[in-house]
């Protein structure tokens, strides 16, 4: 699964990237790469929870297809 462009642009902010770094235990460079490549790692349960909390988007808006 991939994230929608709406979700990708919503999470591509420094404060949100820091939260994702904490959840995935990785560097900001890695998070930026995940966003750029629309990595499947961004659809892990913990990441999806953060995206829901910070964006207020529904799963149907977060995920493509």
Beta strands, then each sheet from edge to edge (+ up, - down):
end
